Amino acid sequence: MNDKLILLLAVLAGVFLGTGFFAGLWWTIRLGLTSKRPALLFVGSLLLRSSLLLIGLYVVSNGHAKRLLACLLGFIIARFIVTRLADSVLERFFSPPKRVVHASEPR
């Protein structure tokens, strides 16, 4: 295979791993707000997400530093994507309602 294609696939794998990692974090935070044992949930989630990420990085890199760096670049790209999506979703659902001023009310 072409080296550039392999690096592109490593970046895409990093995006996939990062999306899973940060989406899992977002899910954990939302679930942790109503959990009876939030500490157990957060620690368990951290161990699971970190383990899956490290295994994925190990498999994708296959002992090559360039592949590892490409995968980490994809991970960072996913962080920005998931953060942006989470911000828009959180803003949509948790923003305070806009106050409507009626014509009879003084401004």
C-alpha positions as CSV (number, residue, x, y, z in Angstrom):
1,M,0.0,0.0,0.0
2,N,1.0,3.6,-0.5
3,D,2.5,5.2,2.6
4,K,0.3,8.3,2.3
5,L,-2.8,6.1,2.1
6,I,-1.8,4.3,5.2
7,L,-1.2,7.6,7.0
8,L,-4.6,8.8,5.9
9,L,-6.2,5.6,7.2
10,A,-4.4,6.2,10.5
11,V,-5.8,9.7,10.7
12,L,-9.3,8.4,10.1
13,A,-8.8,5.7,12.7
14,G,-7.7,8.4,15.1
15,V,-10.8,10.4,14.3
16,F,-12.9,7.2,15.0
17,L,-11.0,6.5,18.3
18,G,-11.3,10.2,19.4
19,T,-15.0,10.3,18.6
20,G,-15.6,7.3,20.7
21,F,-13.5,8.6,23.5
22,F,-15.0,12.0,23.7
23,A,-18.6,10.9,23.0
24,G,-18.2,8.4,25.8
25,L,-17.0,11.2,28.1
26,W,-19.9,13.3,27.2
27,W,-22.3,10.4,27.8
28,T,-20.6,9.7,31.1
29,I,-21.0,13.3,32.3
30,R,-24.7,13.4,31.3
31,L,-25.3,10.0,33.0
32,G,-23.2,11.0,36.1
33,L,-25.6,13.9,36.9
34,T,-28.3,11.5,37.9
35,S,-26.2,8.4,39.0
36,K,-26.4,7.1,42.5
37,R,-22.7,6.3,42.3
38,P,-21.1,8.9,40.1
39,A,-17.5,8.2,41.3
40,L,-17.8,4.6,40.2
41,L,-19.2,5.6,36.9
42,F,-16.5,8.2,36.2
43,V,-13.6,5.9,37.2
44,G,-15.1,2.9,35.3
45,S,-15.7,5.1,32.2
46,L,-12.2,6.5,32.4
47,L,-10.6,3.1,32.6
48,L,-12.7,1.7,29.7
49,R,-12.3,4.7,27.4
50,S,-8.5,4.9,28.1
51,S,-8.0,1.2,27.6
52,L,-9.9,1.1,24.3
53,L,-8.0,4.2,23.1
54,L,-4.6,2.7,24.0
55,I,-5.4,-0.6,22.4
56,G,-6.6,1.2,19.3
57,L,-3.4,3.4,19.1
58,Y,-1.3,0.3,19.6
59,V,-3.0,-1.6,16.8
60,V,-3.1,1.3,14.4
61,S,0.6,2.3,14.9
62,N,1.9,-1.3,14.5
63,G,5.3,-0.1,15.8
64,H,5.5,2.9,13.4
65,A,6.0,6.4,14.9
66,K,4.5,8.1,11.8
67,R,1.3,6.1,12.1
68,L,1.1,6.8,15.8
69,L,1.4,10.6,15.2
70,A,-1.1,10.4,12.4
71,C,-3.6,8.6,14.6
72,L,-3.0,11.2,17.4
73,L,-3.6,13.9,14.9
74,G,-7.0,12.3,14.1
75,F,-7.7,12.0,17.8
76,I,-7.1,15.8,18.2
77,I,-9.3,16.5,15.2
78,A,-12.1,14.4,16.7
79,R,-11.8,16.4,20.0
80,F,-12.6,19.6,18.2
81,I,-15.4,18.0,16.2
82,V,-17.1,16.4,19.3
83,T,-16.6,19.5,21.4
84,R,-18.2,21.7,18.7
85,L,-21.1,19.3,18.4
86,A,-21.5,19.0,22.1
87,D,-21.5,22.8,22.5
88,S,-24.3,23.2,19.9
89,V,-26.4,20.4,21.4
90,L,-25.9,21.7,25.0
91,E,-26.7,25.2,23.9
92,R,-29.8,24.1,22.2
93,F,-31.1,22.0,25.1
94,F,-29.8,23.9,28.1
95,S,-29.9,27.5,27.2
96,P,-32.3,29.7,29.2
97,P,-35.5,30.4,27.3
98,K,-35.6,33.8,25.6
99,R,-37.8,36.3,27.2
100,V,-40.5,37.6,25.0
101,V,-41.4,41.3,25.5
102,H,-45.0,42.1,24.8
103,A,-46.2,45.4,23.5
104,S,-48.0,46.2,26.7
105,E,-44.9,45.7,28.9
106,P,-42.5,48.6,29.4
107,R,-39.0,47.9,28.1
